[in-house]
Structure formats: structure tokens, C-alpha cells
Amino acid sequence: MPVSSEPVALGLPLEADRLVLRDYREDDLESLHSLWSDSDVAKFIPPKGPRKEEDTKRLLLKALATQLERPRRYFRLAIVLKPDGEFVGDCVCRVHDPDNKEDLTHLLGEAYIGFFLHRRFWGQGYATEIARTLLRFGFEELGLHRIFAWCDRENVASSRVLEKAGMKQEGHFRESVLLGDEWRDPLVYGIIRDETKV
């Protein structure tokens, strides 16, 4: 089933047990930058190291601009706590354009999911909640058949989260991601709609 081309919010915001995943607003810049300027958060995400404010601005502007696209294929969402709205982190569901034959990442699945949390929210089960919510969104709202994710081989916590969410490790690509001046090994995880009850 193709991504909906209707000018609707596609079930947004998304609700999890303790969290809300909502579209970004212009006034989220400070919160988003506090996340991406943290070297621990950006440790395994190219390019290596904390982001400059102009990088965060570009990320936010893209998130805002793509909210208006139809069909919408890029869902970058702010993660906030219920009920006070405290900013927890950043997540994304990026659906591949089937007409873009040059983007070979579509061989890994119809869409990619990712999530990035402030350090103070690590180790509390939030990431698993987010991953399951993004998978549910992709399968139930977007009608996708297959979703993938990746993490650095040394990012053991992320590997655990993806497995808890029901994804299976399907690949280990040797030295295929350049992180700073070092080639890293990503692990690729995938899941098919019939394999999950998220």
C-alpha cells in the first residue's frame, strides 16, 4: 500500500504509554539543539561530534518544511513527556521515494526509523517505547510492509532496543560508515509487518 497522498496529519501526534511524538514547531530549536550539541548523543551518528547551531537549524527547517509535503515521506518528530511536554528527544521515520531509483537504501526496506534521546532519559525504557510507536505508525498508519533501522556495532544499548521492539539483526556491514576519520561497522535490523503486533 502506498503512502497516503491525502493532506491529513496521518494520525499525528503519536501517543505512547508515557510519551507523545509530535511534529516540530519553530520554538523547538533550543530543545533540539540541546540534544544534538551533546557529544554523547552524537557519538555514533555521522558526522561525528556535537552539532553546531546552524546544523540544528537546518535539521529543524527541513522537519518543518516536510510537514507540508504530500505525499509526506519524512516524519521528524519531537519526543515529549506526558503530561508536561518536557522535551525527551528526537526521532524520525523516513519513507523512501519509490521513484528514486538511485537511492539504493530502499533495498533495506520501505522506511527507516531512528531515535535519539537526552542522556538523562537513557536506560528507562523510553527508547523501546519510541521504537514500538514508530513501527506501529509505519505499519498501521502508513501501510508499510518492511521497516529497517541501523546502529553502530558498539552501540549495544541501541541494539537491545531494536531487538526488544521485535526487529531482527539482518546484516553487519564492515567499515561502511565514515564517522569522523574512522570507518565503522553498522548493524542493520529489519522487521516485516506480519512479524509484529506493535
KAWO-V409895 format. One record per residue. N is the residue number from 1. D_FIRST is the distance of its C-alpha to the first C-alpha in Angstrom with 1 decimal. Layout:
BEGIN
n=(N | N)
d_first=(D_FIRST | D_FIRST)
END
This chain:
BEGIN
n=(1 | 2 | 3 | 4 | 5 | 6 | 7 | 8 | 9 | 10 | 11 | 12 | 13 | 14 | 15 | 16 | 17 | 18 | 19 | 20 | 21 | 22 | 23 | 24 | 25 | 26 | 27 | 28 | 29 | 30 | 31 | 32 | 33 | 34 | 35 | 36 | 37 | 38 | 39 | 40 | 41 | 42 | 43 | 44 | 45 | 46 | 47 | 48 | 49 | 50 | 51 | 52 | 53 | 54 | 55 | 56 | 57 | 58 | 59 | 60 | 61 | 62 | 63 | 64 | 65 | 66 | 67 | 68 | 69 | 70 | 71 | 72 | 73 | 74 | 75 | 76 | 77 | 78 | 79 | 80 | 81 | 82 | 83 | 84 | 85 | 86 | 87 | 88 | 89 | 90 | 91 | 92 | 93 | 94 | 95 | 96 | 97 | 98 | 99 | 100 | 101 | 102 | 103 | 104 | 105 | 106 | 107 | 108 | 109 | 110 | 111 | 112 | 113 | 114 | 115 | 116 | 117 | 118 | 119 | 120 | 121 | 122 | 123 | 124 | 125 | 126 | 127 | 128 | 129 | 130 | 131 | 132 | 133 | 134 | 135 | 136 | 137 | 138 | 139 | 140 | 141 | 142 | 143 | 144 | 145 | 146 | 147 | 148 | 149 | 150 | 151 | 152 | 153 | 154 | 155 | 156 | 157 | 158 | 159 | 160 | 161 | 162 | 163 | 164 | 165 | 166 | 167 | 168 | 169 | 170 | 171 | 172 | 173 | 174 | 175 | 176 | 177 | 178 | 179 | 180 | 181 | 182 | 183 | 184 | 185 | 186 | 187 | 188 | 189 | 190 | 191 | 192 | 193 | 194 | 195 | 196 | 197 | 198)
d_first=(0.0 | 3.8 | 6.7 | 8.6 | 11.5 | 13.6 | 16.9 | 16.8 | 17.6 | 14.4 | 16.6 | 19.2 | 21.7 | 20.6 | 23.3 | 24.5 | 27.8 | 30.1 | 28.0 | 26.0 | 23.6 | 23.9 | 23.6 | 26.6 | 29.5 | 32.3 | 34.8 | 32.9 | 34.4 | 37.3 | 35.3 | 32.8 | 35.7 | 37.6 | 34.7 | 34.2 | 38.0 | 38.5 | 39.2 | 38.1 | 34.6 | 34.3 | 36.0 | 33.2 | 31.0 | 31.8 | 34.0 | 36.4 | 38.3 | 38.2 | 36.6 | 38.8 | 38.3 | 37.2 | 34.4 | 33.2 | 33.5 | 31.2 | 28.6 | 28.9 | 28.9 | 25.7 | 24.1 | 25.6 | 24.6 | 20.9 | 20.7 | 21.1 | 18.5 | 15.6 | 12.9 | 14.3 | 13.7 | 17.0 | 17.9 | 21.5 | 22.9 | 26.4 | 27.2 | 30.0 | 32.0 | 32.2 | 34.2 | 36.2 | 33.5 | 35.1 | 33.1 | 32.0 | 29.9 | 26.9 | 23.4 | 20.3 | 16.6 | 15.9 | 12.5 | 13.3 | 13.3 | 11.9 | 14.8 | 17.4 | 18.6 | 21.6 | 19.8 | 20.1 | 19.0 | 15.4 | 17.0 | 17.3 | 13.7 | 10.8 | 13.0 | 16.6 | 18.4 | 22.1 | 24.9 | 28.5 | 31.1 | 34.7 | 37.1 | 38.6 | 35.3 | 35.0 | 35.6 | 34.8 | 31.4 | 29.6 | 27.6 | 26.2 | 25.3 | 23.5 | 21.6 | 20.4 | 19.5 | 17.4 | 15.6 | 15.1 | 13.8 | 11.3 | 10.0 | 10.7 | 10.6 | 8.0 | 5.5 | 6.6 | 8.0 | 11.3 | 13.6 | 17.2 | 20.4 | 23.9 | 27.5 | 30.9 | 32.7 | 35.4 | 33.2 | 33.7 | 32.7 | 29.2 | 28.8 | 29.8 | 27.4 | 24.3 | 25.7 | 26.4 | 22.8 | 21.9 | 21.0 | 22.9 | 24.9 | 23.8 | 25.9 | 29.1 | 29.5 | 33.2 | 34.4 | 31.3 | 31.3 | 34.3 | 35.5 | 38.5 | 40.6 | 39.4 | 36.7 | 34.7 | 32.7 | 29.1 | 27.5 | 23.8 | 21.8 | 18.4 | 16.4 | 13.6 | 11.9 | 14.1 | 17.2 | 17.4 | 18.4 | 18.6)
END
